[in-house]
Amino acid sequence: TDPDMQKKEKKRNVGISRRTKDPRSTTQQNALADADAMKAKARAALMQPQYDVFDYYWEEGVFQRIAKSPWFDNITIGLVCLNAIWIAIEIDNNNASMLMDADLYIIVVEFSFCTYFFLEVVVRFFSFKRKLDAFKDFWFAFDFILVFNMVVETWIIPIIFTILPVGRALPNLSMLRMVRMVKLLRLSRIARILRSIPELVIVVKAIGFASRSVAVFMLLWLVIIYLFAVVMRQLTSSSDDPAAKKYFPDVPSAMVSLLLDGILADYAPFIHAMGINPLWWFLLLCFVLLSSVTIMYMLV
């Protein structure tokens, strides 16, 4: 054989072996393999059948025909919105601790809403082939809990208080007010509107995906506030300045001052004015932070 040909063959083999041992090429191949695997998973997820509660209904029957009707769904969503508005009207105009002591129009409206939502749950329940599948459906279980609370408040409690003698020991009015506070849970029914407006679903899911990053940012925010609160408390501990005593009397107050007066200065007077009740203060702070995150997402 020709020696020159052997040398060329040897060099070519060495080049091939170097290319195969090159870590950069191996990394690129792994990256391509990962990308292909992710695409395959995405295709598999898209090919999977989407969950539809109608698949668990009877094919024939009166209940399933009503439950599948678009009119039934639209009427229910409309009444959900009306019920949310009615809750505000009832809170402003009803000072009675019990429903039976309220004005007649309030009793009629409450009974009407309770009757419709009770019948709606009954229709949807009897539409399922297997009744256990009803409680596996998130929206049915969600509505069932709310309707159960409504039935207890609107029908069962007034009946019990009507049957019991007046002189018998009854729960105090504070417990009744707590029961009425549970009525605010009905506002969560508005979440059903998400099913009919896909754009809202997209926005809510996007905020949910970003919640981890927002939580990490707020944790960093809290650490920074705490560090500066400790520093400011230490620096102003021996000062007689009125501002130091007002904003930094102790570390927790210093953190509140840095958060509200330093970061959320526009909302500080409003939140401070409601600070007489810790629950009011906390709820208002949650509202401000949540609304700020929502507006920030819209701008981004």
N, C-alpha and C positions, 0 to 999 in steps of 0.2 A: 504493500500500500504506500501511497504517497505521504511522506512526513508532513507536508504542508496541509494536506487535507485532514490529517489526524489532529494537528494543532487547531485548525478552524473548528472542527467538531468539538474538541475539548473546551474551547472558549465559549461556544454556543451553549454547551451543557452547563457550564459554570454560570453563564448569564441567566439561564432559565432557573437554576437552583437559587440564585440570589433573588430573583424576582418573586419566587414562591416563598422565600423566607423573609421577604420585606414586611415588616410589621404594619406599614402604612396600607399596603394592599390587603392585608388580613383585616385591618380595622374597617376598611371600606366595604369589604365583603360582608362583615358582620353587620355593619350599618344597613346595607342593602337587604340583608336577610331579615333584620328587625323591621325595616319599613314594609317588606312584603308580608311579614307576619301580622303587622298592625292593619294593613289593608285587608288581609284575609279575615281578621276579626271583625273589621267594620262591615265587610260584605256579609258575613254570617249574621251580624246583629240586624242588618237591614233586611235580610231574607227571613228572619224569624217573624212569625205572625204576631201582629199587634193585639194587645188585650182588648177585647170588646165584651162588655157585660151582656150584650144581646145574645152572644153565643151560648150563654148558660140559661136562657129563657126557653119556655115551651115554644114549639113551632105553631101551635094552635091554642085558641082559648081567648076569653074576653080580657083577662088581666094582662097577658103579654101584648095583646093588640093595643091596649090603652098605654102600657108602659113604653112601647116602642113608638108611639105617636109623637111626631114633632110638636103638635099642639100641646100635648100634655107636658112636655119638657119646657116649652116656652112659657106656658101659664105658670108652672112651678117657679121658674126663674123670676118672672114678673112679681109673683107673690113674695118671693124671698126679698126682693128689693123693697117692696111695699112694707114688709114686716120690719126690715131694718129702719125704714123711715118712721114706722109706727112706734118702735121702741123709744125713739127720741121724743115723740109726741106724748107717749104714755108717761115717761119719766118726768116731763115738765108739768103735766097736768094731773097726775094721780099721786096723792099723798097718803092714800089708804095703805095700811099694812097688809090687808087681805084683799083679794080680788072681789069678794062678795060685798065689801064695804065701799067699793069704787062706784063711780057714776055708771049709769045703765049703758051708755054708748061704749064705755071702756070694756065692760063685761061682754057685750055683744061682739065687739071686734076681736077680743081675746079668744072667745069661744069659736069664732069663725076661723081664725088662723089655726087654732089647735085642731079643729075638725078637719080642715083641708090637709094639713101636713100629716095628720094621723092616717087619713085615707090614702094619701100618697104612698106612705111607707107600707101600708097593707097591700096596695096594688102591686108595688114592686116586689114585695116579699112573695106573694103567690104567683108571680111571674117566673120565678126560678124553678127549674126542674128538681134540683136537689136543694132543700132549704138551707143546708149547711153552707152552700156556696154563697148564699146571701151575705153571711157574716164574714166571708173571706173577701168580699168586695169592699174596698176602702170607703167609697162614697156611701154605700148603704149602711155600713156600720157607723159611720160618722153621723148620718142623718137619723139613724135609729136612736143614738144616744141623745141627740138634741130633742127629738120628738118625745122620748121617754121623760126627759126633764120637763118639757112643756106640759105633758099630760099630768104629771105629778103636781105641778104648780097650778094648773088651770082647773083640773077636775078633781083629783084625789084629795088634795089638802082642803079645799073648800067643803067637800063632802064630809071629811073627817071632823072639821070644826063645826059643821052644822049638826052632825049626829051627837057629838060629845056634849054632855051637860055643861052649862056655863060655869058652875061651881067647881068642876073638876080641874085639877092642875093641868095647865097647858103650857106649851113652850113659850118662852118670853118673846117679846117683840123683836129683840135683837136677832134671834134665830130666824124669824120671819123675814127680816131685812136681808139677812145673809142668803136666804132662799131666793129672794127677789134679785139679789145681785147676780145670782147664777144666770138670770135671764140675759145678761150681757153676752153669754156664750152663744146666744142665737145669732149675734153679729157675725160669728164665724161661718154661718151659712153663705155669706157673700162669696166665700171661696168657690162655691159652685159656679159662679159666673165665669171663673177661669176656664171652665170646660167649653164655654161657648165663645170665648174670645181668645184665639190662639196667640195673638200678640202679647197678651198679658202673661200667658204661660211662658213664653220665650223670655220676657223680662224677668219674671220671678226665678226661672231656672238659671239665668245668667247671674243674678244676684246671689243665688245659692252656690253656684260654682265659685264665685269670687269671695264667699264668706270666709274661707280659710285664710286667704291673703289679708282680708280686712281684719280678722281676729288677730293675726300676727302683728299687723300694724298697730292695732289698739293696745296689744300687750307691750310693744315697744314704747308706745305713747305713755302707758301707765308707769313703766319703769323710769322714763325721763321725768315725768311729773313727780314721782316719789323722790328721786335723787335731788331735784331742785327744791322740793318742799323741805327736805331735811337740811339742805344747805341754807335756805332762807330762814328757816326756824332757828338754826344755830347762829346765824349772823344777826338776827333781830332779837335774840333772847334777852339781851341786856339793854335794848333800846326802849326809850320812853315815847317814841314817836307814835301818834295815834294811828297812822296807817299801818305800822308794824303790828300793833295790838289788834287792829281790825282784821287784817288779812292773814297774819301768821301767828295766831295765839298758840297754836299747837300744830303738829304734823298733819293730822286729818283735815283740819281747817285750812292749812296751807295748801294741801292738795286740791281741795275744793276751790280755793281762790285761784290757783293756777289754771285749773280746768275751765272754770266758768268765766272768771274775769280776765284770764290771760288768753284762752283759746276761743271760747264761745262767748265773747264779750257782748255780742248783739242780743243773746238770749239770757244773759246773766240776771238782769233785773226781774224778768218774768219768772225764772226758776227760783231765784232767791225769795221772791214774794210768796211762793207756794211751798217754801221750805219748812213751814210750821208742821207739816205732816211728812214723815220720811217716805211713805208710799207715793204721795203726790209728787214729791221731788224726784223720786226714782223713775216714775212713769214719764214725767215730762222730759227728763234727761234722755231716756230711751227713745222718746219721740223725736227729739232734736237730732240725736245721733243717727237714727234710722232714716229720717228724712234727708239728712245731709248725705248719707251714703247713696240714697236713691237718686238725688239730684246730681251727685258726682258721677254716678253711672250713666245718667242721661247725657251729661256733658262729654264724657269720654266716648 
